Amino acid sequence: MWTWFLIGVVFLGIEAISFGLISIWFAVGAFVAMFFTHLPIDFQFYIFIVVSGFSLLVIRKIALLHLKGKGKELDRITKKKVKIENLELRGNENIYIVRLDGKIWEAICKETLEIGEIAEVEKIVGNKLILSKIIIE
Protein backbone atom coordinates (compact mmCIF):
# COMPACT_ATOMS: atom_id res chain seq x y z
CA MET A 1 0.00 0.00 0.00
CA TRP A 2 2.73 2.46 0.95
CA THR A 3 4.68 1.66 -2.20
CA TRP A 4 1.82 2.72 -4.48
CA PHE A 5 1.17 5.75 -2.29
CA LEU A 6 4.82 6.86 -2.60
CA ILE A 7 4.77 6.22 -6.37
CA GLY A 8 1.63 8.39 -6.61
CA VAL A 9 3.27 11.16 -4.57
CA VAL A 10 6.36 11.05 -6.79
CA PHE A 11 4.20 11.43 -9.92
CA LEU A 12 2.28 14.28 -8.27
CA GLY A 13 5.61 15.95 -7.48
CA ILE A 14 6.69 15.62 -11.11
CA GLU A 15 3.36 17.09 -12.17
CA ALA A 16 3.74 19.99 -9.74
CA ILE A 17 7.14 21.05 -11.10
CA SER A 18 6.30 20.56 -14.78
CA PHE A 19 4.42 22.93 -17.02
CA GLY A 20 1.90 20.55 -18.51
CA LEU A 21 -0.04 17.38 -18.04
CA ILE A 22 2.85 14.95 -17.91
CA SER A 23 2.30 12.50 -15.09
CA ILE A 24 -1.04 13.15 -13.41
CA TRP A 25 -2.55 10.00 -14.96
CA PHE A 26 0.21 7.85 -13.46
CA ALA A 27 -0.50 9.38 -10.06
CA VAL A 28 -4.18 8.49 -10.42
CA GLY A 29 -3.24 4.94 -11.45
CA ALA A 30 -0.91 4.55 -8.48
CA PHE A 31 -3.48 5.84 -6.00
CA VAL A 32 -6.13 3.45 -7.36
CA ALA A 33 -3.68 0.51 -7.32
CA MET A 34 -2.98 1.36 -3.68
CA PHE A 35 -6.43 -0.02 -2.75
CA PHE A 36 -5.74 -3.42 -4.31
CA THR A 37 -2.76 -4.50 -2.20
CA HIS A 38 -4.57 -7.70 -1.26
CA LEU A 39 -4.05 -8.88 -4.88
CA PRO A 40 -0.74 -10.19 -6.27
CA ILE A 41 1.72 -7.55 -7.46
CA ASP A 42 1.25 -8.38 -11.16
CA PHE A 43 -2.50 -7.70 -10.87
CA GLN A 44 -1.74 -4.46 -9.04
CA PHE A 45 0.55 -3.48 -11.90
CA TYR A 46 -2.16 -4.29 -14.48
CA ILE A 47 -4.63 -2.17 -12.50
CA PHE A 48 -2.06 0.65 -12.44
CA ILE A 49 -1.56 0.45 -16.23
CA VAL A 50 -5.28 0.23 -17.08
CA VAL A 51 -6.32 3.07 -14.76
CA SER A 52 -3.40 5.23 -15.92
CA GLY A 53 -4.35 4.67 -19.57
CA PHE A 54 -8.01 5.42 -18.89
CA SER A 55 -7.02 8.54 -16.93
CA LEU A 56 -4.79 9.62 -19.79
CA LEU A 57 -7.70 9.48 -22.21
CA VAL A 58 -10.25 11.15 -19.92
CA ILE A 59 -8.07 13.83 -18.29
CA ARG A 60 -6.39 14.82 -21.56
CA LYS A 61 -9.72 15.18 -23.36
CA ILE A 62 -11.20 17.31 -20.56
CA ALA A 63 -8.04 19.40 -20.22
CA LEU A 64 -7.89 20.13 -23.94
CA LEU A 65 -11.46 21.37 -23.86
CA HIS A 66 -10.85 23.68 -20.90
CA LEU A 67 -7.28 24.82 -21.54
CA LYS A 68 -7.46 25.34 -25.30
CA GLY A 69 -9.55 28.45 -25.04
CA LYS A 70 -12.13 29.79 -27.38
CA GLY A 71 -9.84 31.72 -29.70
CA LYS A 72 -11.14 35.18 -28.73
CA GLU A 73 -7.72 36.69 -29.37
CA LEU A 74 -7.66 35.24 -32.87
CA ASP A 75 -11.18 36.42 -33.60
CA ARG A 76 -10.20 39.91 -32.54
CA ILE A 77 -7.12 39.99 -34.78
CA THR A 78 -8.44 38.37 -37.95
CA LYS A 79 -9.84 40.67 -40.63
CA LYS A 80 -7.93 43.65 -39.17
CA LYS A 81 -6.16 45.96 -41.57
CA VAL A 82 -2.42 46.55 -41.09
CA LYS A 83 0.06 48.83 -42.80
CA ILE A 84 3.36 47.40 -44.02
CA GLU A 85 6.03 49.33 -42.12
CA ASN A 86 9.14 47.49 -43.20
CA LEU A 87 10.28 44.61 -45.40
CA GLU A 88 13.00 42.07 -44.68
CA LEU A 89 14.26 39.42 -47.05
CA ARG A 90 15.05 36.11 -45.32
CA GLY A 91 16.33 33.58 -47.78
CA ASN A 92 13.84 33.77 -50.60
CA GLU A 93 10.89 34.82 -48.41
CA ASN A 94 9.64 38.35 -47.76
CA ILE A 95 8.98 39.04 -44.09
CA TYR A 96 6.78 42.07 -43.56
CA ILE A 97 6.95 44.11 -40.36
CA VAL A 98 3.57 45.45 -39.29
CA ARG A 99 2.08 47.08 -36.21
CA LEU A 100 -1.17 45.70 -34.81
CA ASP A 101 -2.75 46.93 -31.58
CA GLY A 102 0.49 48.65 -30.60
CA LYS A 103 2.60 45.52 -31.04
CA ILE A 104 5.11 44.83 -33.78
CA TRP A 105 4.48 41.62 -35.70
CA GLU A 106 6.24 39.71 -38.43
CA ALA A 107 3.98 38.72 -41.27
CA ILE A 108 4.05 36.77 -44.49
CA CYS A 109 1.91 37.05 -47.59
CA LYS A 110 1.58 34.98 -50.76
CA GLU A 111 1.39 38.14 -52.84
CA THR A 112 4.14 40.76 -52.95
CA LEU A 113 3.47 43.83 -50.81
CA GLU A 114 5.20 47.19 -50.71
CA ILE A 115 6.08 49.38 -47.73
CA GLY A 116 3.11 51.60 -46.91
CA GLU A 117 0.58 49.24 -48.47
CA ILE A 118 -2.45 48.06 -46.47
CA ALA A 119 -3.14 44.33 -46.02
CA GLU A 120 -5.68 42.26 -44.11
CA VAL A 121 -4.87 39.66 -41.45
CA GLU A 122 -6.19 36.23 -42.45
CA LYS A 123 -4.89 34.20 -39.50
CA ILE A 124 -1.97 33.61 -37.16
CA VAL A 125 0.44 30.72 -37.66
CA GLY A 126 2.96 30.37 -34.86
CA ASN A 127 4.14 33.89 -34.14
CA LYS A 128 3.55 35.29 -37.62
CA LEU A 129 0.54 36.93 -39.15
CA ILE A 130 -0.67 35.61 -42.48
CA LEU A 131 -1.74 38.53 -44.65
CA SER A 132 -3.78 38.87 -47.78
CA LYS A 133 -3.36 41.74 -50.19
CA ILE A 134 -6.27 44.16 -50.38
CA ILE A 135 -7.14 44.79 -53.99
CA ILE A 136 -8.61 48.25 -54.52
CA GLU A 137 -10.72 48.49 -57.66
VMD Tcl script that builds the backbone (N, CA, C; Angstrom):
set m [mol new atoms 411]
animate dup $m
set s [atomselect $m all]
$s set {name element resname resid chain x y z} {
  {N N MET 1 A 0.828 -1.198 0.000}
  {CA C MET 1 A 0.000 0.000 0.000}
  {C C MET 1 A 0.868 1.256 0.000}
  {N N TRP 2 A 1.880 1.279 0.862}
  {CA C TRP 2 A 2.728 2.464 0.947}
  {C C TRP 2 A 3.561 2.648 -0.316}
  {N N THR 3 A 3.898 1.551 -0.970}
  {CA C THR 3 A 4.684 1.661 -2.200}
  {C C THR 3 A 3.904 2.415 -3.265}
  {N N TRP 4 A 2.636 2.033 -3.480}
  {CA C TRP 4 A 1.821 2.718 -4.478}
  {C C TRP 4 A 1.543 4.164 -4.066}
  {N N PHE 5 A 1.379 4.387 -2.775}
  {CA C PHE 5 A 1.174 5.751 -2.289}
  {C C PHE 5 A 2.397 6.618 -2.605}
  {N N LEU 6 A 3.585 6.099 -2.326}
  {CA C LEU 6 A 4.817 6.865 -2.601}
  {C C LEU 6 A 5.010 7.077 -4.108}
  {N N ILE 7 A 4.673 6.059 -4.916}
  {CA C ILE 7 A 4.766 6.223 -6.368}
  {C C ILE 7 A 3.809 7.337 -6.823}
  {N N GLY 8 A 2.597 7.342 -6.282}
  {CA C GLY 8 A 1.633 8.393 -6.611}
  {C C GLY 8 A 2.127 9.769 -6.211}
  {N N VAL 9 A 2.738 9.873 -5.038}
  {CA C VAL 9 A 3.273 11.159 -4.568}
  {C C VAL 9 A 4.414 11.623 -5.472}
  {N N VAL 10 A 5.262 10.691 -5.894}
  {CA C VAL 10 A 6.361 11.055 -6.795}
  {C C VAL 10 A 5.802 11.606 -8.109}
  {N N PHE 11 A 4.792 10.933 -8.671}
  {CA C PHE 11 A 4.201 11.427 -9.917}
  {C C PHE 11 A 3.494 12.764 -9.704}
  {N N LEU 12 A 2.874 12.967 -8.563}
  {CA C LEU 12 A 2.281 14.278 -8.269}
  {C C LEU 12 A 3.356 15.350 -8.166}
  {N N GLY 13 A 4.492 15.004 -7.571}
  {CA C GLY 13 A 5.610 15.950 -7.485}
  {C C GLY 13 A 6.128 16.325 -8.856}
  {N N ILE 14 A 6.254 15.331 -9.735}
  {CA C ILE 14 A 6.686 15.616 -11.110}
  {C C ILE 14 A 5.682 16.532 -11.794}
  {N N GLU 15 A 4.405 16.262 -11.579}
  {CA C GLU 15 A 3.357 17.093 -12.175}
  {C C GLU 15 A 3.416 18.523 -11.642}
  {N N ALA 16 A 3.712 18.661 -10.362}
  {CA C ALA 16 A 3.740 19.992 -9.741}
  {C C ALA 16 A 4.878 20.853 -10.279}
  {N N ILE 17 A 6.011 20.251 -10.624}
  {CA C ILE 17 A 7.141 21.054 -11.096}
  {C C ILE 17 A 7.189 21.169 -12.618}
  {N N SER 18 A 6.305 20.471 -13.317}
  {CA C SER 18 A 6.299 20.556 -14.779}
  {C C SER 18 A 5.246 21.563 -15.225}
  {N N PHE 19 A 5.345 21.961 -16.478}
  {CA C PHE 19 A 4.416 22.935 -17.023}
  {C C PHE 19 A 3.457 22.280 -18.009}
  {N N GLY 20 A 2.847 21.214 -17.620}
  {CA C GLY 20 A 1.903 20.547 -18.508}
  {C C GLY 20 A 1.428 19.260 -17.881}
  {N N LEU 21 A 0.478 18.659 -18.522}
  {CA C LEU 21 A -0.039 17.382 -18.044}
  {C C LEU 21 A 0.925 16.285 -18.480}
  {N N ILE 22 A 1.828 15.934 -17.573}
  {CA C ILE 22 A 2.850 14.950 -17.908}
  {C C ILE 22 A 2.638 13.646 -17.153}
  {N N SER 23 A 2.330 13.729 -15.885}
  {CA C SER 23 A 2.301 12.497 -15.090}
  {C C SER 23 A 1.095 12.369 -14.171}
  {N N ILE 24 A 0.103 13.204 -14.314}
  {CA C ILE 24 A -1.041 13.146 -13.413}
  {C C ILE 24 A -1.774 11.819 -13.545}
  {N N TRP 25 A -1.838 11.264 -14.749}
  {CA C TRP 25 A -2.547 10.003 -14.955}
  {C C TRP 25 A -1.844 8.840 -14.268}
  {N N PHE 26 A -0.507 8.899 -14.186}
  {CA C PHE 26 A 0.215 7.853 -13.463}
  {C C PHE 26 A -0.032 7.968 -11.962}
  {N N ALA 27 A -0.176 9.186 -11.471}
  {CA C ALA 27 A -0.496 9.380 -10.059}
  {C C ALA 27 A -1.867 8.796 -9.743}
  {N N VAL 28 A -2.837 9.043 -10.617}
  {CA C VAL 28 A -4.182 8.488 -10.421}
  {C C VAL 28 A -4.118 6.969 -10.429}
  {N N GLY 29 A -3.389 6.400 -11.374}
  {CA C GLY 29 A -3.243 4.942 -11.447}
  {C C GLY 29 A -2.597 4.365 -10.208}
  {N N ALA 30 A -1.584 5.039 -9.680}
  {CA C ALA 30 A -0.907 4.555 -8.478}
  {C C ALA 30 A -1.831 4.637 -7.269}
  {N N PHE 31 A -2.583 5.712 -7.151}
  {CA C PHE 31 A -3.484 5.839 -5.997}
  {C C PHE 31 A -4.619 4.820 -6.057}
  {N N VAL 32 A -5.095 4.492 -7.245}
  {CA C VAL 32 A -6.129 3.453 -7.358}
  {C C VAL 32 A -5.523 2.084 -7.056}
  {N N ALA 33 A -4.339 1.794 -7.582}
  {CA C ALA 33 A -3.680 0.506 -7.317}
  {C C ALA 33 A -3.388 0.324 -5.838}
  {N N MET 34 A -3.253 1.402 -5.114}
  {CA C MET 34 A -2.980 1.356 -3.678}
  {C C MET 34 A -4.080 0.606 -2.923}
  {N N PHE 35 A -5.313 0.629 -3.436}
  {CA C PHE 35 A -6.432 -0.016 -2.750}
  {C C PHE 35 A -6.562 -1.502 -3.077}
  {N N PHE 36 A -5.675 -2.013 -3.922}
  {CA C PHE 36 A -5.737 -3.418 -4.307}
  {C C PHE 36 A -4.498 -4.179 -3.854}
  {N N THR 37 A -3.970 -3.841 -2.697}
  {CA C THR 37 A -2.762 -4.504 -2.198}
  {C C THR 37 A -3.019 -5.934 -1.766}
  {N N HIS 38 A -4.266 -6.321 -1.618}
  {CA C HIS 38 A -4.573 -7.704 -1.261}
  {C C HIS 38 A -4.399 -8.637 -2.471}
  {N N LEU 39 A -4.278 -8.092 -3.664}
  {CA C LEU 39 A -4.051 -8.879 -4.879}
  {C C LEU 39 A -2.557 -9.058 -5.122}
  {N N PRO 40 A -2.169 -10.038 -5.925}
  {CA C PRO 40 A -0.743 -10.191 -6.271}
  {C C PRO 40 A -0.214 -8.954 -6.986}
  {N N ILE 41 A 1.083 -8.756 -6.942}
  {CA C ILE 41 A 1.719 -7.546 -7.461}
  {C C ILE 41 A 1.499 -7.398 -8.972}
  {N N ASP 42 A 1.461 -8.519 -9.713}
  {CA C ASP 42 A 1.251 -8.385 -11.156}
  {C C ASP 42 A -0.149 -7.856 -11.465}
  {N N PHE 43 A -1.157 -8.252 -10.696}
  {CA C PHE 43 A -2.502 -7.695 -10.867}
  {C C PHE 43 A -2.545 -6.218 -10.473}
  {N N GLN 44 A -1.815 -5.874 -9.437}
  {CA C GLN 44 A -1.743 -4.463 -9.042}
  {C C GLN 44 A -1.127 -3.629 -10.173}
  {N N PHE 45 A -0.091 -4.186 -10.798}
  {CA C PHE 45 A 0.551 -3.476 -11.897}
  {C C PHE 45 A -0.414 -3.326 -13.080}
  {N N TYR 46 A -1.176 -4.376 -13.399}
  {CA C TYR 46 A -2.163 -4.291 -14.477}
  {C C TYR 46 A -3.223 -3.231 -14.162}
  {N N ILE 47 A -3.662 -3.194 -12.909}
  {CA C ILE 47 A -4.633 -2.166 -12.498}
  {C C ILE 47 A -4.032 -0.777 -12.682}
  {N N PHE 48 A -2.769 -0.623 -12.284}
  {CA C PHE 48 A -2.061 0.649 -12.440}
  {C C PHE 48 A -2.025 1.064 -13.917}
  {N N ILE 49 A -1.671 0.141 -14.805}
  {CA C ILE 49 A -1.557 0.447 -16.234}
  {C C ILE 49 A -2.923 0.795 -16.823}
  {N N VAL 50 A -3.953 0.001 -16.512}
  {CA C VAL 50 A -5.280 0.230 -17.080}
  {C C VAL 50 A -5.860 1.562 -16.595}
  {N N VAL 51 A -5.774 1.827 -15.303}
  {CA C VAL 51 A -6.318 3.071 -14.755}
  {C C VAL 51 A -5.529 4.271 -15.273}
  {N N SER 52 A -4.208 4.134 -15.385}
  {CA C SER 52 A -3.397 5.230 -15.924}
  {C C SER 52 A -3.772 5.524 -17.368}
  {N N GLY 53 A -3.951 4.480 -18.174}
  {CA C GLY 53 A -4.348 4.671 -19.568}
  {C C GLY 53 A -5.719 5.307 -19.690}
  {N N PHE 54 A -6.669 4.840 -18.879}
  {CA C PHE 54 A -8.008 5.425 -18.892}
  {C C PHE 54 A -7.956 6.887 -18.441}
  {N N SER 55 A -7.173 7.159 -17.410}
  {CA C SER 55 A -7.023 8.539 -16.930}
  {C C SER 55 A -6.392 9.423 -17.997}
  {N N LEU 56 A -5.427 8.878 -18.707}
  {CA C LEU 56 A -4.790 9.622 -19.788}
  {C C LEU 56 A -5.828 10.068 -20.806}
  {N N LEU 57 A -6.685 9.144 -21.218}
  {CA C LEU 57 A -7.703 9.481 -22.214}
  {C C LEU 57 A -8.704 10.506 -21.682}
  {N N VAL 58 A -9.193 10.291 -20.469}
  {CA C VAL 58 A -10.246 11.154 -19.924}
  {C C VAL 58 A -9.696 12.525 -19.536}
  {N N ILE 59 A -8.612 12.561 -18.781}
  {CA C ILE 59 A -8.072 13.832 -18.291}
  {C C ILE 59 A -7.575 14.681 -19.464}
  {N N ARG 60 A -6.908 14.063 -20.426}
  {CA C ARG 60 A -6.388 14.824 -21.562}
  {C C ARG 60 A -7.531 15.441 -22.361}
  {N N LYS 61 A -8.585 14.670 -22.589}
  {CA C LYS 61 A -9.716 15.183 -23.356}
  {C C LYS 61 A -10.373 16.359 -22.638}
  {N N ILE 62 A -10.590 16.232 -21.342}
  {CA C ILE 62 A -11.204 17.311 -20.558}
  {C C ILE 62 A -10.282 18.528 -20.514}
  {N N ALA 63 A -8.993 18.292 -20.306}
  {CA C ALA 63 A -8.038 19.403 -20.215}
  {C C ALA 63 A -7.943 20.166 -21.534}
  {N N LEU 64 A -7.954 19.441 -22.644}
  {CA C LEU 64 A -7.890 20.131 -23.938}
  {C C LEU 64 A -9.110 21.012 -24.160}
  {N N LEU 65 A -10.264 20.553 -23.717}
  {CA C LEU 65 A -11.463 21.373 -23.856}
  {C C LEU 65 A -11.389 22.643 -23.026}
  {N N HIS 66 A -10.866 22.533 -21.802}
  {CA C HIS 66 A -10.850 23.678 -20.896}
  {C C HIS 66 A -9.641 24.584 -21.081}
  {N N LEU 67 A -8.506 24.028 -21.455}
  {CA C LEU 67 A -7.285 24.820 -21.545}
  {C C LEU 67 A -7.056 25.419 -22.925}
  {N N LYS 68 A -7.692 24.871 -23.934}
  {CA C LYS 68 A -7.459 25.343 -25.296}
  {C C LYS 68 A -7.959 26.754 -25.510}
  {N N GLY 69 A -9.015 27.108 -24.863}
  {CA C GLY 69 A -9.555 28.455 -25.038}
  {C C GLY 69 A -10.494 28.514 -26.219}
  {N N LYS 70 A -11.124 29.623 -26.348}
  {CA C LYS 70 A -12.129 29.794 -27.383}
  {C C LYS 70 A -11.621 30.566 -28.589}
  {N N GLY 71 A -10.378 31.009 -28.560}
  {CA C GLY 71 A -9.837 31.724 -29.703}
  {C C GLY 71 A -10.311 33.162 -29.797}
  {N N LYS 72 A -10.657 33.793 -28.679}
  {CA C LYS 72 A -11.140 35.177 -28.726}
  {C C LYS 72 A -10.066 36.112 -29.255}
  {N N GLU 73 A -8.822 35.845 -28.901}
  {CA C GLU 73 A -7.722 36.685 -29.370}
  {C C GLU 73 A -7.611 36.597 -30.891}
  {N N LEU 74 A -7.741 35.406 -31.423}
  {CA C LEU 74 A -7.656 35.244 -32.872}
  {C C LEU 74 A -8.823 35.904 -33.570}
  {N N ASP 75 A -10.011 35.779 -33.003}
  {CA C ASP 75 A -11.181 36.415 -33.602}
  {C C ASP 75 A -11.026 37.931 -33.633}
  {N N ARG 76 A -10.391 38.472 -32.624}
  {CA C ARG 76 A -10.197 39.913 -32.539}
  {C C ARG 76 A -9.179 40.402 -33.570}
  {N N ILE 77 A -8.206 39.583 -33.884}
  {CA C ILE 77 A -7.122 39.991 -34.779}
  {C C ILE 77 A -7.457 39.747 -36.249}
  {N N THR 78 A -8.154 38.660 -36.550}
  {CA C THR 78 A -8.437 38.370 -37.952}
  {C C THR 78 A -9.328 39.444 -38.560}
  {N N LYS 79 A -9.122 39.661 -39.832}
  {CA C LYS 79 A -9.838 40.669 -40.628}
  {C C LYS 79 A -9.432 42.108 -40.309}
  {N N LYS 80 A -8.430 42.290 -39.449}
  {CA C LYS 80 A -7.933 43.653 -39.173}
  {C C LYS 80 A -7.034 44.087 -40.316}
  {N N LYS 81 A -7.011 45.374 -40.537}
  {CA C LYS 81 A -6.162 45.961 -41.570}
  {C C LYS 81 A -4.857 46.415 -40.918}
  {N N VAL 82 A -3.741 46.139 -41.589}
  {CA C VAL 82 A -2.424 46.547 -41.094}
  {C C VAL 82 A -1.663 47.230 -42.225}
  {N N LYS 83 A -0.772 48.111 -41.836}
  {CA C LYS 83 A 0.058 48.834 -42.802}
  {C C LYS 83 A 1.457 48.225 -42.769}
  {N N ILE 84 A 2.005 47.953 -43.926}
  {CA C ILE 84 A 3.356 47.395 -44.023}
  {C C ILE 84 A 4.340 48.502 -43.665}
  {N N GLU 85 A 5.087 48.308 -42.574}
  {CA C GLU 85 A 6.034 49.326 -42.118}
  {C C GLU 85 A 7.453 49.077 -42.599}
  {N N ASN 86 A 7.787 47.809 -42.769}
  {CA C ASN 86 A 9.144 47.487 -43.197}
  {C C ASN 86 A 9.114 46.143 -43.915}
  {N N LEU 87 A 10.181 45.848 -44.631}
  {CA C LEU 87 A 10.283 44.613 -45.397}
  {C C LEU 87 A 11.670 44.036 -45.190}
  {N N GLU 88 A 11.726 42.760 -44.830}
  {CA C GLU 88 A 13.003 42.068 -44.678}
  {C C GLU 88 A 12.997 40.861 -45.599}
  {N N LEU 89 A 14.134 40.577 -46.200}
  {CA C LEU 89 A 14.265 39.417 -47.052}
  {C C LEU 89 A 15.047 38.355 -46.286}
  {N N ARG 90 A 14.402 37.233 -46.012}
  {CA C ARG 90 A 15.055 36.112 -45.319}
  {C C ARG 90 A 15.058 34.922 -46.264}
  {N N GLY 91 A 16.239 34.631 -46.767}
  {CA C GLY 91 A 16.333 33.582 -47.780}
  {C C GLY 91 A 15.626 34.057 -49.024}
  {N N ASN 92 A 14.609 33.330 -49.430}
  {CA C ASN 92 A 13.836 33.768 -50.596}
  {C C ASN 92 A 12.423 34.173 -50.195}
  {N N GLU 93 A 12.218 34.459 -48.906}
  {CA C GLU 93 A 10.891 34.822 -48.414}
  {C C GLU 93 A 10.872 36.261 -47.895}
  {N N ASN 94 A 9.831 36.992 -48.269}
  {CA C ASN 94 A 9.642 38.346 -47.762}
  {C C ASN 94 A 8.975 38.275 -46.390}
  {N N ILE 95 A 9.577 38.924 -45.414}
  {CA C ILE 95 A 8.983 39.044 -44.085}
  {C C ILE 95 A 8.584 40.498 -43.918}
  {N N TYR 96 A 7.309 40.717 -43.704}
  {CA C TYR 96 A 6.784 42.074 -43.557}
  {C C TYR 96 A 6.676 42.408 -42.080}
  {N N ILE 97 A 7.065 43.616 -41.733}
  {CA C ILE 97 A 6.950 44.106 -40.362}
  {C C ILE 97 A 5.735 45.016 -40.307}
  {N N VAL 98 A 4.804 44.679 -39.422}
  {CA C VAL 98 A 3.569 45.449 -39.287}
  {C C VAL 98 A 3.328 45.748 -37.823}
  {N N ARG 99 A 2.476 46.726 -37.581}
  {CA C ARG 99 A 2.075 47.076 -36.210}
  {C C ARG 99 A 0.578 46.810 -36.084}
  {N N LEU 100 A 0.225 46.037 -35.057}
  {CA C LEU 100 A -1.166 45.697 -34.815}
  {C C LEU 100 A -1.440 45.829 -33.328}
  {N N ASP 101 A -2.390 46.665 -32.983}
  {CA C ASP 101 A -2.748 46.928 -31.578}
  {C C ASP 101 A -1.538 47.331 -30.740}
  {N N GLY 102 A -0.667 48.143 -31.321}
  {CA C GLY 102 A 0.488 48.654 -30.596}
  {C C GLY 102 A 1.649 47.685 -30.496}
  {N N LYS 103 A 1.528 46.524 -31.077}
  {CA C LYS 103 A 2.604 45.523 -31.043}
  {C C LYS 103 A 3.166 45.343 -32.440}
  {N N ILE 104 A 4.456 45.061 -32.503}
  {CA C ILE 104 A 5.112 44.832 -33.782}
  {C C ILE 104 A 5.071 43.333 -34.074}
  {N N TRP 105 A 4.613 43.006 -35.280}
  {CA C TRP 105 A 4.476 41.618 -35.701}
  {C C TRP 105 A 5.287 41.376 -36.968}
  {N N GLU 106 A 5.722 40.137 -37.145}
  {CA C GLU 106 A 6.244 39.706 -38.428}
  {C C GLU 106 A 5.091 39.062 -39.175}
  {N N ALA 107 A 5.080 39.251 -40.469}
  {CA C ALA 107 A 3.978 38.724 -41.268}
  {C C ALA 107 A 4.498 38.192 -42.586}
  {N N ILE 108 A 3.730 37.289 -43.165}
  {CA C ILE 108 A 4.049 36.772 -44.489}
  {C C ILE 108 A 2.794 36.870 -45.360}
  {N N CYS 109 A 3.014 36.922 -46.653}
  {CA C CYS 109 A 1.909 37.052 -47.588}
  {C C CYS 109 A 2.288 36.336 -48.880}
  {N N LYS 110 A 1.313 35.671 -49.494}
  {CA C LYS 110 A 1.575 34.977 -50.761}
  {C C LYS 110 A 1.871 35.973 -51.870}
  {N N GLU 111 A 1.160 37.110 -51.846}
  {CA C GLU 111 A 1.389 38.140 -52.840}
  {C C GLU 111 A 2.534 39.042 -52.375}
  {N N THR 112 A 3.091 39.807 -53.294}
  {CA C THR 112 A 4.144 40.759 -52.949}
  {C C THR 112 A 3.506 42.065 -52.496}
  {N N LEU 113 A 3.960 42.561 -51.359}
  {CA C LEU 113 A 3.466 43.827 -50.811}
  {C C LEU 113 A 4.598 44.842 -50.781}
  {N N GLU 114 A 4.226 46.099 -50.780}
  {CA C GLU 114 A 5.200 47.186 -50.714}
  {C C GLU 114 A 5.056 47.903 -49.379}
  {N N ILE 115 A 6.121 48.589 -48.964}
  {CA C ILE 115 A 6.078 49.383 -47.731}
  {C C ILE 115 A 5.022 50.468 -47.903}
  {N N GLY 116 A 4.174 50.622 -46.879}
  {CA C GLY 116 A 3.110 51.601 -46.907}
  {C C GLY 116 A 1.781 51.035 -47.390}
  {N N GLU 117 A 1.806 49.867 -47.973}
  {CA C GLU 117 A 0.584 49.240 -48.475}
  {C C GLU 117 A -0.233 48.676 -47.308}
  {N N ILE 118 A -1.542 48.588 -47.499}
  {CA C ILE 118 A -2.450 48.062 -46.473}
  {C C ILE 118 A -2.804 46.617 -46.833}
  {N N ALA 119 A -2.772 45.731 -45.823}
  {CA C ALA 119 A -3.137 44.332 -46.015}
  {C C ALA 119 A -4.087 43.917 -44.899}
  {N N GLU 120 A -4.717 42.767 -45.093}
  {CA C GLU 120 A -5.679 42.258 -44.114}
  {C C GLU 120 A -5.131 40.980 -43.482}
  {N N VAL 121 A -5.335 40.847 -42.171}
  {CA C VAL 121 A -4.871 39.662 -41.449}
  {C C VAL 121 A -5.858 38.527 -41.689}
  {N N GLU 122 A -5.358 37.418 -42.241}
  {CA C GLU 122 A -6.187 36.228 -42.447}
  {C C GLU 122 A -6.209 35.354 -41.198}
  {N N LYS 123 A -5.004 35.075 -40.669}
  {CA C LYS 123 A -4.887 34.198 -39.503}
  {C C LYS 123 A -3.504 34.350 -38.902}
  {N N ILE 124 A -3.276 33.632 -37.809}
  {CA C ILE 124 A -1.969 33.606 -37.162}
  {C C ILE 124 A -1.456 32.179 -37.236}
  {N N VAL 125 A -0.216 32.023 -37.661}
  {CA C VAL 125 A 0.444 30.719 -37.657}
  {C C VAL 125 A 1.733 30.888 -36.868}
  {N N GLY 126 A 1.804 30.206 -35.738}
  {CA C GLY 126 A 2.961 30.369 -34.863}
  {C C GLY 126 A 2.978 31.782 -34.322}
  {N N ASN 127 A 4.050 32.501 -34.598}
  {CA C ASN 127 A 4.140 33.888 -34.136}
  {C C ASN 127 A 4.108 34.874 -35.298}
  {N N LYS 128 A 3.631 34.419 -36.451}
  {CA C LYS 128 A 3.554 35.293 -37.620}
  {C C LYS 128 A 2.111 35.465 -38.061}
  {N N LEU 129 A 1.833 36.657 -38.561}
  {CA C LEU 129 A 0.539 36.925 -39.155}
  {C C LEU 129 A 0.568 36.480 -40.615}
  {N N ILE 130 A -0.518 35.928 -41.068}
  {CA C ILE 130 A -0.672 35.606 -42.483}
  {C C ILE 130 A -1.563 36.689 -43.073}
  {N N LEU 131 A -1.037 37.389 -44.066}
  {CA C LEU 131 A -1.740 38.531 -44.647}
  {C C LEU 131 A -2.287 38.195 -46.020}
  {N N SER 132 A -3.302 38.926 -46.399}
  {CA C SER 132 A -3.783 38.873 -47.781}
  {C C SER 132 A -3.805 40.298 -48.306}
  {N N LYS 133 A -3.434 40.428 -49.562}
  {CA C LYS 133 A -3.362 41.740 -50.193}
  {C C LYS 133 A -4.772 42.265 -50.439}
  {N N ILE 134 A -4.970 43.520 -50.121}
  {CA C ILE 134 A -6.267 44.156 -50.380}
  {C C ILE 134 A -6.208 44.764 -51.778}
  {N N ILE 135 A -7.106 44.297 -52.606}
  {CA C ILE 135 A -7.144 44.790 -53.991}
  {C C ILE 135 A -8.189 45.905 -54.055}
  {N N ILE 136 A -7.737 47.089 -54.404}
  {CA C ILE 136 A -8.610 48.246 -54.519}
  {C C ILE 136 A -8.989 48.412 -55.979}
  {N N GLU 137 A -10.264 48.380 -56.261}
  {CA C GLU 137 A -10.716 48.492 -57.659}
  {C C GLU 137 A -11.154 49.879 -57.982}
}
mol reanalyze $m
mol bondsrecalc $m
mol representation Tube
mol addrep $m
